[in-house]
Amino acid sequence: MRFFFYGTLQAGNSNPAIAAIHRRLIAEGSACISGQIVAVPDNDGWFPALIPGEGEVHG
């Protein structure tokens, strides 16, 4: 199974929960996917969401 992380879920983030997840995975390197990132409002401000669209998102 493969995962694509972008934004705050990428390796190297200072969040301890994200670091714990990445310790259990084997990194395959950088990747790109078609789409765009939009800001979804939440209680802490906003959350980035990947949606279909023109453009390229790096992860």
Backbone as CSV, one residue per row, in Angstrom:
resi,resn,N_x,N_y,N_z,CA_x,CA_y,CA_z,C_x,C_y,C_z
1,MET,0.837,-1.158,0.000,0.000,0.000,0.000,0.892,1.234,0.000
2,ARG,0.517,2.232,-0.769,1.282,3.472,-0.827,0.451,4.627,-0.296
3,PHE,1.153,5.588,0.298,0.524,6.782,0.830,1.169,7.991,0.187
4,PHE,0.402,9.034,0.011,0.901,10.306,-0.509,0.621,11.362,0.547
5,PHE,1.680,11.958,1.105,1.529,12.989,2.127,1.879,14.343,1.534
6,TYR,1.089,15.342,1.889,1.360,16.719,1.464,1.120,17.623,2.668
7,GLY,1.653,18.820,2.605,1.413,19.767,3.697,2.009,19.295,5.014
8,THR,1.225,19.431,6.075,1.717,19.154,7.423,1.934,17.670,7.687
9,LEU,1.484,16.799,6.810,1.671,15.358,7.011,2.987,14.840,6.441
10,GLN,3.754,15.698,5.792,5.021,15.262,5.214,6.057,14.948,6.294
11,ALA,6.977,14.082,5.952,8.084,13.749,6.861,8.855,15.018,7.209
12,GLY,9.355,15.065,8.429,10.131,16.213,8.868,9.299,17.224,9.628
13,ASN,7.997,17.031,9.686,7.132,17.916,10.448,7.424,17.736,11.932
14,SER,7.256,18.782,12.713,7.584,18.704,14.138,6.486,18.053,14.982
15,ASN,5.367,17.683,14.386,4.278,17.047,15.115,4.678,15.621,15.515
16,PRO,4.684,15.286,16.819,5.109,13.950,17.259,4.245,12.820,16.697
17,ALA,2.957,13.052,16.514,2.072,12.008,15.968,2.450,11.684,14.530
18,ILE,2.760,12.702,13.745,3.159,12.488,12.346,4.513,11.781,12.300
19,ALA,5.439,12.180,13.162,6.752,11.536,13.215,6.612,10.049,13.536
20,ALA,5.707,9.698,14.440,5.495,8.295,14.806,4.964,7.491,13.624
21,ILE,4.094,8.087,12.829,3.567,7.403,11.635,4.696,7.150,10.647
22,HIS,5.504,8.174,10.388,6.580,8.039,9.397,7.644,7.030,9.824
23,ARG,7.831,6.829,11.109,8.802,5.823,11.565,8.367,4.413,11.170
24,ARG,7.096,4.212,10.892,6.579,2.881,10.540,6.490,2.674,9.025
25,LEU,6.891,3.674,8.244,6.779,3.603,6.790,8.163,3.549,6.145
26,ILE,8.204,3.077,4.920,9.429,3.094,4.123,9.263,4.202,3.086
27,ALA,10.095,5.206,3.162,9.998,6.336,2.232,10.437,5.921,0.837
28,GLU,9.671,6.336,-0.159,10.034,6.078,-1.554,10.472,7.341,-2.258
29,GLY,10.369,8.484,-1.593,10.825,9.725,-2.189,9.696,10.687,-2.488
30,SER,10.041,11.754,-3.163,9.080,12.790,-3.514,8.155,12.311,-4.618
31,ALA,6.978,12.937,-4.683,6.008,12.606,-5.726,5.136,13.817,-6.003
32,CYS,4.432,13.775,-7.120,3.478,14.818,-7.496,2.174,14.152,-7.888
33,ILE,1.080,14.878,-7.697,-0.229,14.376,-8.077,-1.022,15.541,-8.680
34,SER,-1.866,15.237,-9.627,-2.713,16.270,-10.220,-3.779,16.685,-9.229
35,GLY,-4.067,17.964,-9.172,-5.105,18.475,-8.299,-4.728,19.824,-7.728
36,GLN,-5.466,20.236,-6.724,-5.159,21.497,-6.056,-5.494,21.374,-4.585
37,ILE,-4.865,22.222,-3.792,-5.116,22.243,-2.360,-6.017,23.437,-2.062
38,VAL,-7.066,23.177,-1.279,-7.967,24.237,-0.837,-7.973,24.265,0.688
39,ALA,-8.338,25.405,1.245,-8.405,25.564,2.696,-9.823,25.266,3.181
40,VAL,-9.945,24.268,4.046,-11.229,23.921,4.653,-11.222,24.485,6.074
41,PRO,-12.160,25.372,6.409,-12.179,25.964,7.758,-12.372,24.906,8.846
42,ASP,-11.678,25.083,9.973,-11.899,24.248,11.155,-11.685,25.108,12.402
43,ASN,-11.816,24.532,13.563,-11.722,25.292,14.810,-10.360,25.930,15.042
44,ASP,-9.310,25.383,14.435,-7.961,25.923,14.600,-7.563,26.875,13.482
45,GLY,-8.457,27.169,12.578,-8.148,28.058,11.454,-8.573,27.432,10.136
46,TRP,-7.727,26.516,9.636,-8.057,25.828,8.388,-7.269,24.542,8.276
47,PHE,-7.720,23.674,7.374,-7.077,22.387,7.118,-6.910,22.259,5.615
48,PRO,-5.721,21.878,5.121,-5.533,21.742,3.673,-6.173,20.457,3.146
49,ALA,-6.931,20.576,2.078,-7.578,19.418,1.458,-7.178,19.342,-0.012
50,LEU,-6.862,18.164,-0.470,-6.508,17.932,-1.865,-7.774,17.570,-2.626
51,ILE,-8.059,18.316,-3.700,-9.242,18.039,-4.512,-8.834,17.944,-5.981
52,PRO,-9.667,17.292,-6.810,-9.366,17.266,-8.237,-9.323,18.674,-8.806
53,GLY,-8.492,18.874,-9.779,-8.401,20.183,-10.409,-7.129,20.314,-11.207
54,GLU,-7.022,21.441,-11.889,-5.813,21.697,-12.654,-4.711,22.098,-11.694
55,GLY,-3.553,21.672,-11.993,-2.413,21.998,-11.139,-1.693,20.733,-10.704
56,GLU,-0.673,20.942,-9.912,0.160,19.831,-9.446,0.497,20.070,-7.985
57,VAL,0.294,19.049,-7.167,0.592,19.117,-5.735,1.796,18.234,-5.463
58,HIS,2.774,18.782,-4.778,4.001,18.052,-4.464,3.907,17.469,-3.061
59,GLY,4.413,16.272,-2.908,4.366,15.627,-1.602,5.554,14.719,-1.396
